[in-house]
Each structure stands twice: as C-alpha cells, then as structure tokens.
Amino acid sequence: MTDKNIKLKQEVMTILDKEVIRKRHQVWRNPWHFLAFGFGSGLAKYAPGTFGTLAAIPVYLLLIQLPWFAYGLVTVVAFFIGIKICQVTSDDLKVHDFSGIVWDEFVGFWITMFLIPFDWKWVLVGFLLFRFFDIVKPWPIRYLDKHVEGGFGIMIDDVLAGVYSWICLFLIVNYSPL
C-alpha cells in the first residue's frame, strides 16, 4: 500500500468507523490489542492519547521502584516490543497509527520521567510537557510521524516527544526555583 493510499484510507475513516473499533471486543480479548490500547485507555472517545498517558502513570509508579538501569532497560524493551504491538494492532485494524493505539504514549511518558526525582509536581509537569510535544510535534517529530510507516513509525514520534520532554523537564528540575 502506498503512502497516498494509507493517508487516504485514514482520511476516509469516519467517526462511525472509529466507534466500531472502540466497541470491538477484540481489544479486550487479544493481548496485542489490549497492550496497544493501553489496557483499554485508548478506547476513550475523546483525547485517547491523553488518557493513554494518564494510564502510563501507575506503571511509571511501579517503574520508579526499580534501580535506574532496570527502569531504562524496561523502557527500551517496551519500545522494541511496542514496535511489534503497534504493528500487529495496526495491521489487524487496517489503519496506520489509529488514535486509540497508545502504547507509544506509555513509552514516551516513561522516557519523559527517566531519572527525574519523584514528586507529584514533576509528574504533572512531565505529563504536560509530553502531551505538548506529542500534540505540537516540532521538527523532526512531525516529519517522522508523516513519513515513517509501521510499528516503528507509530513508536518513534512519541519516543522523540519523550526525549524533548525529558530535556525540558531535566532542565526545569535542576535549574528552576520550583
């Protein structure tokens, strides 16, 4: 399928089609889909990426109990497994980067919070920064989002949004009076 065909298929997808996907029981029965839809958080009718990021917070609270290298390793493994998770789900739905696929938000948020000392204010700032970069998609995030296909394409823009967010959060934590 060419880039133009994929883009056209995404544009033709109606609200009704999205509702059908959200109601499909396969999300709850298929482990790939269950993970891709962020344990169900991606089924939110509005702002599934935001709900997916919110759902990543409890997992983050578990991750911060690990030594920093284990946290990093889990995040890297989640990225590589996420490529497969997102690819399988995208192929099954026949829609590239369906908005309900939020595993990439999980990984992006975990990157945002890597090595940041735990404090609820930093969780909030990290959440806001990540959502900002994920929505605005500054260069090269938007380019990659539009030009890289498959599970890797779904994951990489949120990984970069996480990196941008981490840099900002690191600077705020270490150099701001907050």
N, C-alpha and C positions, 0 to 999 in steps of 0.2 A: 504494500500500500504506500503510495507516495505521500509526501508531506502535505500537499494540497488536499488529497483525499481525506487524510486524517483530520486536518483542520476543518474541512467542510463537514465531515461527519460530526465533529464536536459542535459546530455552529448550528447544525440542523437538530441536534438533540434538544427536545423540548422539556419544559417543566414537568409535563406528564411522564416523559421517559425517566426523568430523574426520580420522580415519585415511585415509579415501578421498581427501580433499582433499590431505593431505600426500603421498600416493603418486602423485597425478596428475602425469603427465609435462608437462602444460601449464605448470607453474611453470617448468620448465627451457627450454621452447620458446617461450613467449610473453614478449616483452620487458617488457610492462607487469607481468605477474605476477612475473617474475624480480626486477624492481626492488621491487615491493610486498612480496615475501617476503624482502627484504634480501639479495639474492644467494644465497638458499637458507637463510639463518639462521633465518627464520621457520618453517621446516619442523621445527624442534626439537619433539620430542614434549612436553616439559615446559618451561615458562617461555620461550616463544618471544620475548616482549618483552625479557627479559634477554639472550638470545642475539642478538637484533637489535641491542640497544645495544652489546654486545661487538663485533659486526660493524661498527658505526659507527666504532669506534676507529681501524682502519687508514686509513679515509677521512679521519678527523679529522687523522691524522698527515700526510696529503698536504695538507689544507686549511691547516694552520698554516705551510706553506711559502709561502703567498700573503701579500701585504700585507693588513692588517686589513680594508680596504674590499672587496677581492676575496673574502675569506673571507665577509664579511657578504653580499655580492651573491650568491655561490654558494648560501648558506644560504637567502636569500629566494627565489631561483629554484627551489631544491629544494623549498621549501614549496609554491609555486604549481604546479609540475609534480607534486608529491606529491598534491595535490588530485585531479588527473586520474588519476594512477597508482592511487590508492586507490579512486577511484570506479569505474574500469573493472574492476579486480580484484574489488571487492565485488559489482558487478553480475554479473560472469561467474560468481562463486561462489554468487550469490544469498543472501549472508549479509552483513549490515551489520557492519563492524568485526570481521571474523574475526581471532582472536588471532594467526594467522600473518602477517597484514599488518603489517609492522614498519617500513615506510618512515618512518612518523611518529616512531618511536623514533630513527631516524637523525637526522632534522632536530631533534628535541628535544634530543638529546645535543650536536649541533653548536652549538645555541643556548646550552646549559649552558656550553660551553667557550669561547665567543666572548670574545676579549680577555683570556683568562686565560693568564698566562705558562706555557710548557710546563715541566712537571715531572711525573714519573710519579705522585707523591703527589697532585697536583691532578687528574690523570686519574682516579685511583681515587676521590677524594672527589667529583668531579663525577659519576662513574658511580653511586656510591651515592646521592647526593642526587637525581639524575634518576630512578633506579629508585624511590626512596622517594616522590617527588611523583607519579610516574606510577601507582604502585600505590595510594597513600592517596587521591589526588585531592581535596585540600582545595578549598573553595569558591573560585571558581566552576567549577573543573575538572570536578567530578562532575556539576554541573548541565549544563554544555555537553556532556559525554560522553553524557548521557542524552537531551538534547533537540535536539541539532543533528545532522542527518542528512547522508548523502552523504560524498563525499571530504573536504569541508571539515570535517565533524563528526569524521571519523576523525583528521584532522590537528590540529585546534585544541586538543584536550585535551593532546596531547603538546607542542605549542608552549608552552602556558601552564605545563606542568610544567617545561619547559626554562627559561622565564623565572624561575619561582620558584627553580629550582635555581641559575641564574646569579646571582641576587641573593644567595643564601646563600653560594655559592662565592666571589663577589667580596668579600663581607664577610670571609669566612674568610681569603682570600689576603691581603687588605690590612690586617686588624685583629687577626689571631690570631698567637700566637707560633710557629705551625707553620713 
